[in-house]
Amino acid sequence: MRNARLLAPAAIVLAGALAYGSAFPGAFVFDDAPNVSRNRRLDRPADFLPGGPGWSAQPNRAVTFSTFAIDRAIAGNDPGFHRAVNLAIHVGGALLVLALVLTAFRAPRLRGSALAPEAWGVGLAAGLLFVTHPIQTQAVTYIVQRLASLATLFYLLAAVLYVRWRIARDGGAAGWRPWLAFSGSLLATLLAMRSKEIAFTLPVALLLLEAVLFDGPWRRRLLGLAPFLATMALIPATLLLSSAPVTAFQQDVIEPTRVQTDVARLDYLLTQFTVIARYLGLLVLPVGQTVDHDVALRTSLADPAVLGSAALLLALAAAAVGLLVGASPRRARPLDPAVRLAALGIAWFFLALSVESSLIPIVDLMYEHRVYLPFAGLSISAATALALGFRRVAPERTAALTVAAGLLLAAILGVATWRRNHAWSSEVALWTDAVEKTPRKARPRHNLGVALNALGRRAEAMALLQEAVRLDPGYAQGHESLGVALSDAGRPVEAEAHFRRAIELDPKAAAPWYDLGTLRFEARRYAEAIPFLEQAITRRPGYADAYANLGACWNGLGRSADAVRVLTGARDVIREHPLARAQLALALAQLGDLAAARREAEAIRPLAPGIAAQILGYMDSRGASPR
């Protein structure tokens, strides 16, 4: 037992380290840039304390973003460090899977299982599956999806501590330790709910644990669960309070449960039947993984794909119910109580998926990181099933065979994870992989084209962007990006046509208006550029690039007072934008307010020393007092 306590966690840590060795040094990819590497709010970790601007901006994710801010304070904008922290969180989650299995086998309804003495073997196999399966890479190597892994870490911690508290309470333990576990579980619940919205289901997961693992009158059991169940109001209340003014609540209190899409809720649910079936397929055989799956929207229950997927999911759910019924002590020959743990894992899987794969439409129909938390349950089910199978064929070697099977699967899955991490090594690698896996989808080609254009590989980029809009002529962002590539290639007339097409397709988009204004700005047609830039700002009030070019246009027209008016009115927007603040400094200097201009230039110095030096040099040439 003592050796198991050391070797099992060590094996999980080692397996995780080996499987993810290829994830380093890594790079910021996809939306890591706006959320992490270019997120200036992360410069101030204190902003993410309750009541701070960071906390207020995304209260249901503030804990996760606070960890990104701490990473930056320690190591700057280092993707390797961010990934190292992600890996530590992932390994911690796998260790908690082990701990949950060990703790569950001490609960009243499982302690009589023939597997209880082999709990370390079952827990080790479950932890190894969780830590090495390649489907987990999108929540580990993809930096911003620490959102999923950190919420899962707290979710699992809350579950482990809750079960330990219940065991202690049932055992009549006195003193402060049981209540420390209870308090820790409640704190972990709150932290999970401030890490990502998937934690909304955590109190229900605790209810499942209570129902499957414990006995006793429900009135007393619900009394202990009451504080956790009360936390379920936290996430929806926050969404409602942050989504609209109070007067808008009377119009539609459900709308905040829709994420960047107009897909009908029933259509989304029907589609998710097929998506969950695909998740299960990837868990069994992780082939065809990609950051951008091509998923057809399903609109009819009669659709064969929907019917087939629904039948599979119903069969899995029925299996869980059958296991619980089979383990009932009222039966003449009940199954081993361990089957209750396998059933619990299946229920956990469905419950954990319910936030993102049910009636809450999300713009992207399928993402692999959404199965990160659900897989914690299925990994326990799979490990328990392995152990029960070995118990039937070789009862005297159950633990050894379970551990051996876990290690073999971990080796196979670890190699797959090592290889999968290569796709996350750069933006080009990620989207090249996606283009290969989803050849009929426009977005992978678009994103690869944008990445190649940023590297100056314009011919390759142009072909991909043209193919993207051919595949999806209604793809507004594709037209906008193609216009940018054409503009960079010195073809402004063609670029303008695509910018205007993007506006026709998405009148609310700000970027095409900015692009049209920038075309005119770069041609020194400042007066013509201004209305387009103002339209961009109207659509995106925090558009710092548009403010920078607008200020430059007013300066270019010799109307410095207008530049000062526009830029000082957007101080919060341009605070971290050196080019916009440089235009403000130039306008102040033109108006003769050299002291204010110098203060503005000095404020730019930490952001862009070269730009600050140019502005200060300009002011010195105008006879400003020496620095």
C-alpha positions in Angstrom: 0.0 0.0 0.0 2.8 2.4 0.9 4.5 1.7 -2.4 1.2 2.2 -4.3 0.8 5.6 -2.7 4.1 6.7 -4.1 4.3 4.8 -7.4 0.8 5.5 -8.7 1.0 9.3 -8.5 4.6 9.2 -9.8 3.5 7.1 -12.8 0.8 9.6 -13.7 3.2 12.6 -13.4 5.8 10.8 -15.5 3.3 9.7 -18.2 2.0 13.3 -18.4 5.5 14.8 -18.7 6.5 12.3 -21.4 3.3 12.6 -23.5 3.5 16.4 -23.5 7.2 16.8 -24.0 6.6 17.7 -27.6 4.4 20.7 -26.6 7.4 22.9 -25.8 8.5 25.6 -26.4 5.3 26.1 -28.4 3.6 29.2 -29.7 0.5 31.3 -29.2 -2.1 30.1 -31.8 -5.7 30.8 -32.8 -7.3 33.0 -30.2 -4.5 32.7 -27.7 -3.4 36.1 -29.2 -6.4 38.3 -28.2 -7.0 36.4 -25.0 -3.5 36.0 -23.7 -0.5 37.3 -25.6 -2.1 40.6 -26.7 -4.4 41.0 -23.7 -3.0 44.2 -22.0 -5.3 43.7 -19.0 -3.1 40.8 -18.0 -0.3 43.3 -17.2 -2.2 44.0 -13.9 -2.9 40.8 -11.9 -4.7 42.9 -9.3 -7.4 43.8 -11.9 -8.7 40.3 -11.5 -9.5 40.6 -7.8 -13.3 40.8 -7.2 -14.5 44.3 -8.2 -11.5 45.0 -10.4 -11.9 45.7 -14.2 -10.6 42.3 -15.2 -13.0 40.5 -12.9 -15.9 42.7 -14.0 -15.1 42.1 -17.7 -15.5 38.3 -17.4 -16.6 37.4 -13.9 -17.3 33.8 -14.7 -13.8 33.3 -16.1 -11.9 35.7 -13.8 -10.0 33.1 -11.9 -8.5 31.6 -15.1 -7.5 34.9 -16.5 -5.9 35.9 -13.2 -3.6 32.9 -13.6 -2.6 34.1 -17.1 -1.8 37.5 -15.5 0.3 35.8 -12.8 2.1 33.8 -15.5 2.9 37.1 -17.3 4.2 38.7 -14.1 6.5 35.7 -13.6 7.7 34.9 -17.1 6.4 37.6 -19.4 4.7 36.6 -22.7 6.3 33.2 -22.8 4.1 30.5 -24.4 6.3 27.8 -23.1 5.7 28.9 -19.5 2.0 29.2 -20.1 2.0 25.6 -21.4 4.0 24.4 -18.5 1.4 25.7 -16.1 -1.3 24.1 -18.3 0.5 20.8 -18.1 0.8 21.1 -14.3 -3.0 21.7 -14.1 -3.6 18.8 -16.3 -1.4 16.4 -14.3 -3.1 17.8 -11.1 -6.5 16.9 -12.6 -5.3 13.3 -13.4 -4.0 13.0 -9.8 -7.5 14.0 -8.6 -9.1 11.4 -10.8 -6.9 8.9 -9.0 -7.9 10.4 -5.6 -11.6 10.3 -6.6 -11.5 6.6 -7.3 -9.6 5.9 -4.1 -12.1 7.9 -2.1 -15.1 6.4 -3.8 -14.1 2.9 -2.8 -14.1 4.0 0.8 -17.8 5.1 0.5 -20.5 2.9 2.1 -21.9 1.6 -1.1 -18.5 0.6 -2.7 -16.4 -0.4 0.3 -17.9 -4.0 0.0 -16.7 -4.3 -3.6 -14.2 -7.0 -4.5 -12.3 -4.2 -6.2 -12.0 -2.1 -3.1 -8.6 -3.7 -2.1 -7.5 -3.1 -5.7 -8.6 0.6 -5.7 -5.1 1.8 -6.4 -4.9 -0.2 -9.6 -8.3 1.1 -10.8 -7.4 4.7 -9.9 -4.0 4.5 -11.5 -5.5 3.2 -14.8 -8.1 6.0 -14.7 -5.5 8.7 -14.1 -3.3 7.3 -16.8 -6.1 7.3 -19.3 -7.0 10.9 -18.4 -3.5 12.3 -18.5 -2.3 10.6 -21.8 -5.4 10.6 -24.1 -4.8 12.8 -27.1 -8.3 14.3 -27.0 -7.1 16.2 -24.0 -4.4 18.1 -25.9 -6.8 20.9 -26.9 -7.4 21.8 -23.3 -3.7 21.6 -22.4 -1.5 22.6 -25.4 -4.0 25.2 -26.6 -3.1 27.8 -24.0 -6.4 29.7 -23.6 -8.3 26.5 -23.0 -6.8 26.5 -19.5 -10.4 27.7 -19.1 -11.5 24.1 -19.4 -8.6 22.4 -17.5 -8.6 24.8 -14.6 -12.4 24.6 -14.1 -12.0 20.8 -14.3 -9.3 20.8 -11.7 -11.5 22.7 -9.2 -14.5 20.5 -10.2 -12.6 17.3 -9.3 -11.2 18.8 -6.2 -14.6 19.8 -5.0 -15.8 16.2 -5.7 -12.9 14.6 -3.8 -13.3 16.8 -0.8 -17.0 16.4 -0.7 -16.8 12.6 -0.7 -14.1 12.7 2.0 -16.4 14.9 4.1 -19.3 12.6 3.7 -17.2 9.5 4.6 -16.0 11.3 7.7 -19.5 12.4 8.7 -20.9 8.9 8.3 -18.0 7.6 10.3 -18.9 9.9 13.2 -15.6 11.8 12.9 -15.4 14.8 15.2 -13.2 17.9 15.2 -12.3 20.4 12.6 -10.9 18.1 9.8 -14.3 17.0 8.3 -15.4 20.6 8.2 -12.2 21.6 6.6 -12.9 19.2 3.8 -16.5 20.5 3.5 -15.2 24.1 3.4 -12.5 23.2 0.9 -15.1 21.6 -1.3 -17.4 24.6 -1.2 -14.4 27.0 -2.0 -13.3 24.7 -4.9 -16.9 24.9 -6.2 -16.8 28.7 -6.2 -13.4 28.8 -7.8 -14.6 26.4 -10.5 -17.6 28.6 -11.2 -15.3 31.6 -11.6 -13.0 29.6 -14.0 -15.5 28.6 -16.7 -19.2 28.2 -17.1 -19.0 24.4 -17.5 -18.8 24.3 -13.6 -22.5 25.1 -13.5 -23.2 21.4 -13.2 -20.9 20.8 -10.3 -23.6 20.7 -7.6 -25.5 18.2 -9.6 -22.3 16.1 -9.9 -22.1 16.1 -6.1 -25.8 15.1 -6.0 -24.9 12.1 -8.3 -22.0 11.2 -6.0 -24.3 11.3 -3.0 -26.9 9.1 -4.7 -24.5 6.5 -6.0 -22.0 6.3 -3.1 -24.0 6.9 0.1 -27.0 5.8 2.0 -29.3 7.6 4.5 -32.4 9.8 4.7 -32.5 12.3 1.8 -33.6 15.1 4.1 -30.3 15.0 5.9 -28.3 14.4 2.7 -29.9 17.4 1.0 -29.1 19.6 4.0 -25.4 19.0 3.4 -25.8 19.6 -0.3 -27.9 22.8 0.1 -24.9 25.3 0.1 -23.6 23.7 -3.1 -27.0 23.7 -4.8 -27.4 27.4 -4.0 -24.2 28.2 -6.0 -26.0 27.1 -9.2 -27.6 30.6 -9.2 -24.1 32.2 -9.5 -23.3 31.7 -13.2 -26.8 32.4 -14.7 -27.2 35.4 -12.4 -23.8 36.8 -13.5 -24.7 36.2 -17.2 -27.9 38.1 -16.8 -26.4 41.0 -14.9 -23.5 41.4 -17.3 -25.4 40.9 -20.6 -27.8 43.8 -20.6 -29.2 46.7 -18.6 -31.9 45.7 -16.1 -34.7 47.0 -18.4 -33.7 44.5 -21.0 -34.3 41.6 -18.7 -38.0 41.9 -19.2 -37.6 41.5 -23.0 -35.6 38.2 -23.0 -33.9 36.7 -20.0 -32.9 33.6 -22.0 -30.9 35.4 -24.7 -27.7 35.5 -22.6 -27.6 31.6 -22.9 -26.8 32.0 -26.6 -23.2 32.4 -27.7 -22.5 34.3 -31.0 -25.0 32.3 -33.0 -28.7 32.4 -34.2 -28.9 28.6 -34.5 -32.3 27.4 -33.2 -32.0 25.6 -29.9 -33.7 22.5 -31.1 -31.4 22.3 -34.2 -28.4 22.8 -31.9 -29.6 19.9 -29.7 -30.2 17.6 -32.6 -26.8 18.4 -34.0 -25.2 17.7 -30.6 -26.4 14.1 -30.7 -24.1 13.6 -33.7 -21.3 15.6 -32.1 -21.4 13.6 -28.8 -21.3 10.4 -30.9 -18.2 11.7 -32.6 -16.6 12.6 -29.3 -17.2 9.0 -28.2 -15.6 7.8 -31.5 -12.5 10.0 -30.8 -12.3 8.6 -27.3 -12.3 5.0 -28.6 -10.1 5.7 -31.6 -8.4 9.2 -31.6 -8.0 9.5 -35.4 -8.9 12.6 -37.3 -8.4 15.1 -34.5 -8.5 18.7 -35.6 -9.0 22.2 -34.2 -11.9 22.8 -36.6 -14.2 19.9 -37.2 -16.6 20.0 -40.1 -20.1 19.4 -38.6 -23.3 19.6 -40.5 -26.2 21.3 -38.8 -29.1 18.9 -38.2 -32.6 20.1 -38.3 -34.8 17.0 -38.1 -35.1 14.2 -35.7 -35.8 11.9 -38.6 -32.3 12.5 -40.0 -30.6 9.1 -40.0 -27.4 10.6 -38.5 -29.4 12.0 -35.6 -31.4 8.8 -35.1 -28.3 6.7 -35.1 -26.4 8.9 -32.7 -29.4 9.2 -30.4 -29.7 5.4 -30.3 -26.0 5.1 -29.4 -26.3 7.7 -26.6 -29.5 6.1 -25.3 -27.8 2.7 -25.2 -24.9 4.2 -23.2 -27.3 5.9 -20.8 -29.4 2.6 -20.5 -26.2 0.7 -19.7 -25.6 3.1 -16.8 -29.1 2.6 -15.5 -28.8 -1.2 -16.0 -25.6 -1.2 -14.0 -27.2 0.7 -11.1 -30.2 -1.6 -11.1 -28.0 -4.7 -11.3 -26.0 -3.6 -8.3 -29.1 -3.1 -6.1 -28.8 -5.1 -2.9 -32.5 -6.0 -3.3 -31.6 -8.3 -6.2 -31.1 -12.0 -5.5 -27.6 -11.9 -7.1 -26.5 -8.3 -7.3 -23.5 -7.3 -9.4 -20.3 -6.1 -7.7 -20.9 -2.7 -6.2 -18.0 -1.4 -8.4 -20.4 -1.2 -11.3 -22.0 1.7 -9.5 -18.8 3.6 -10.1 -18.8 2.7 -13.8 -22.4 4.0 -14.0 -21.4 7.1 -12.2 -18.7 7.8 -14.7 -21.2 7.6 -17.6 -23.6 9.9 -15.8 -20.8 12.3 -15.2 -20.0 12.3 -18.9 -23.5 13.3 -19.9 -23.9 15.8 -17.1 -20.6 17.5 -17.8 -21.4 17.9 -21.5 -24.8 19.3 -20.8 -23.7 23.0 -20.7 -22.1 23.0 -24.1 -23.9 20.2 -25.9 -27.6 20.7 -25.2 -29.9 23.7 -25.6 -27.4 26.5 -25.3 -26.4 27.3 -28.9 -22.7 28.0 -29.3 -21.3 29.3 -32.6 -18.8 26.4 -33.0 -20.7 23.1 -33.0 -17.8 20.9 -32.0 -14.6 21.5 -30.1 -12.5 18.7 -28.6 -11.7 20.7 -25.4 -15.4 20.4 -24.5 -14.9 16.7 -23.7 -12.1 17.4 -21.2 -14.2 17.5 -18.1 -16.6 14.7 -19.3 -13.7 12.4 -20.0 -12.8 12.4 -16.3 -16.0 10.4 -15.8 -15.5 8.0 -18.7 -11.9 7.4 -17.7 -13.1 6.1 -14.4 -15.8 4.0 -16.1 -13.2 2.5 -18.5 -10.7 1.7 -15.7 -13.5 0.1 -13.6 -14.7 -1.9 -16.5 -11.2 -3.2 -17.1 -10.7 -4.2 -13.5 -14.1 -5.9 -13.4 -13.2 -7.8 -16.5 -9.9 -8.9 -15.1 -11.6 -9.9 -11.9 -13.7 -12.4 -13.8 -10.9 -14.0 -15.7 -8.0 -13.8 -13.2 -9.3 -12.7 -9.7 -5.9 -13.3 -8.0 -4.1 -10.9 -10.5 -6.8 -8.2 -10.9 -4.6 -5.3 -9.7 -1.5 -6.4 -11.7 -3.5 -6.8 -14.9 -5.4 -3.6 -14.5 -2.2 -1.6 -13.9 -0.5 -3.4 -16.9 -3.5 -2.6 -19.1 -3.4 1.0 -17.9 0.3 1.3 -18.6 -0.1 -0.2 -22.1 -2.9 2.1 -23.0 -1.0 5.0 -21.6 2.0 4.2 -23.8 -0.2 4.0 -26.9 -2.2 7.1 -26.1 0.9 9.0 -25.0 2.6 8.4 -28.4 -0.6 9.7 -30.1 -0.6 12.8 -27.8 3.1 13.4 -28.5 2.3 13.4 -32.2 -0.9 15.5 -31.8 1.0 18.2 -30.0 3.1 18.9 -33.2 -0.1 20.4 -34.7 -0.1 23.0 -32.0 3.6 24.1 -32.6 2.7 27.1 -34.7 -0.2 28.8 -36.4 0.8 27.5 -39.8 1.1 23.9 -38.4 -2.3 24.1 -36.7 -4.2 25.3 -39.8 -2.3 23.1 -42.2 -3.4 20.1 -40.2 -7.0 21.5 -40.1 -7.0 22.0 -43.9 -5.9 18.4 -44.4 -8.6 17.1 -42.0 -11.5 19.2 -43.2 -10.9 19.9 -46.9 -14.4 21.2 -47.6 -14.5 23.8 -44.8 -13.6 27.4 -45.5 -12.3 28.6 -42.1 -9.2 26.4 -41.9 -8.1 27.7 -45.4 -8.9 31.2 -44.3 -6.9 31.0 -41.1 -4.0 29.3 -42.8 -4.0 32.0 -45.5 -4.0 34.8 -42.8 -1.1 33.1 -41.0 0.9 32.7 -44.3 0.1 36.3 -45.3 1.5 37.5 -41.9 4.7 35.6 -42.7 5.0 37.3 -46.1 4.1 34.2 -48.1 1.6 36.1 -50.1 1.1 33.9 -53.1 0.3 30.9 -51.0 -1.9 33.0 -48.8 -3.8 34.5 -51.7 -4.6 31.1 -53.1 -6.0 29.8 -49.8 -8.1 32.9 -49.1 -9.5 32.8 -52.6 -10.4 29.1 -52.1 -12.0 30.0 -48.7 -14.5 32.4 -50.3 -15.1 30.0 -53.2 -16.0 27.3 -50.7 -18.2 29.7 -48.7 -19.2 32.8 -50.8 -21.1 34.2 -47.8 -18.0 34.1 -45.5 -17.7 37.8 -44.6 -14.5 37.5 -42.7 -13.0 35.5 -45.6 -13.7 38.4 -48.0 -12.3 40.9 -45.5 -9.1 38.9 -45.1 -8.7 38.4 -48.8 -9.1 42.2 -49.2 -6.3 42.7 -46.7 -4.0 40.3 -48.6 -4.8 42.1 -51.9 -4.1 45.5 -50.3 -0.8 44.1 -49.0 0.0 43.0 -52.5 -0.6 46.5 -53.9 -4.0 45.8 -55.4 -6.3 48.3 -53.7 -9.1 48.3 -56.2 -9.6 44.5 -55.9 -9.2 44.8 -52.1 -11.9 47.4 -51.9 -14.4 45.2 -53.7 -13.9 42.5 -51.1 -14.2 44.9 -48.2 -17.5 46.1 -49.6 -18.7 42.6 -50.1 -17.8 41.8 -46.5 -19.9 44.8 -45.4 -22.9 43.5 -47.5 -22.6 40.1 -45.8 -22.1 41.4 -42.3 -23.2 45.1 -41.8 -22.3 45.0 -38.1 -18.7 44.1 -38.8 -16.2 46.9 -38.0 -13.1 45.6 -39.7 -14.1 46.1 -43.3 -15.0 49.8 -42.6 -11.6 50.2 -40.9 -10.0 48.6 -44.0 -11.8 50.9 -46.4 -10.7 53.9 -44.3 -7.1 52.6 -44.1 -6.9 52.2 -47.9 -7.7 55.9 -48.2 -5.5 56.9 -45.3 -2.5 55.1 -46.9 -3.3 57.0 -50.2 -3.3 60.3 -48.1 -7.0 60.8 -48.9 -7.6 61.8 -45.3 -10.9 63.5 -45.7 -12.3 60.5 -47.5 -10.9 58.1 -44.9 -12.5 59.7 -41.9 -16.2 58.6 -42.4 -15.1 55.0 -42.9 -13.0 55.0 -39.7 -15.9 56.6 -37.8 -18.2 53.9 -39.0 -15.7 51.3 -37.7 -15.6 52.9 -34.3 -19.4 53.1 -34.2 -19.5 49.4 -34.7 -16.6 48.6 -32.3 -16.2 51.4 -29.7 -13.0 49.9 -28.4 -11.3 49.8 -31.8 -7.9 51.3 -30.9 -6.4 50.9 -34.4 -9.3 52.8 -35.9 -8.7 55.6 -33.4 -5.0 55.7 -34.3 -5.7 56.1 -38.0 -8.5 58.6 -37.4 -6.2 60.8 -35.3 -3.6 60.5 -38.0 -6.2 61.7 -40.6 -7.1 64.8 -38.6 -3.4 65.5 -38.1 -2.8 65.0 -41.8 -5.5 67.5 -42.6 -3.9 70.0 -40.2 -6.8 69.9 -37.8 -4.9 69.0 -34.7 -7.7 70.2 -32.4 -10.0 67.5 -33.9 -7.3 64.9 -33.3 -7.0 65.9 -29.7 -10.8 65.9 -29.3 -11.2 62.4 -30.7 -8.2 60.8 -29.0 -8.7 62.4 -25.5 -12.3 61.2 -25.7 -11.0 57.6 -26.1 -8.2 57.6 -23.5 -9.3 54.3 -22.0 -9.4 52.7 -25.5 -5.9 54.0 -26.6 -4.2 53.7 -23.2 -2.1 50.7 -24.4 -1.8 51.7 -28.1 1.4 53.5 -28.8 0.5 54.7 -32.3 -2.7 56.3 -31.2 -1.0 58.0 -28.3 1.8 59.1 -30.6 -0.9 60.8 -32.8 -2.2 62.5 -29.7 1.3 63.7 -28.7 1.8 65.1 -32.2 -1.5 66.9 -32.2 -0.7 68.5 -28.8 2.7 69.6 -30.1 1.1 71.1 -33.1 -1.2 73.1 -30.9 1.8 74.3 -28.9 1.0 72.4 -25.7 4.5 70.9 -25.6 4.4 70.0 -21.9 1.3 67.8 -22.4 2.8 66.4 -25.6 6.0 65.4 -23.7 3.9 63.7 -21.0 2.1 61.8 -23.6 5.4 60.8 -25.3 6.9 59.7 -22.0 3.9 57.5 -21.3 4.5 55.8 -24.6 8.1 54.9 -23.8 7.3 51.6 -21.8 5.1 50.5 -24.7 7.2 51.5 -27.7 10.6 53.1 -26.9 11.4 53.8 -30.6 8.1 55.6 -31.2 8.6 57.6 -28.0 12.1 58.6 -29.1 10.8 59.8 -32.5 8.1 62.0 -30.9 10.5 63.5 -28.3 13.0 64.1 -31.1 10.3 65.9 -33.1 9.4 68.1 -30.1 13.1 68.9 -29.5 13.3 70.1 -33.0 10.4 72.4 -32.3 12.3 74.1 -29.4 10.8 72.2 -26.5 12.6 72.5 -23.1 15.3 69.9 -22.6 14.4 66.6 -20.9 
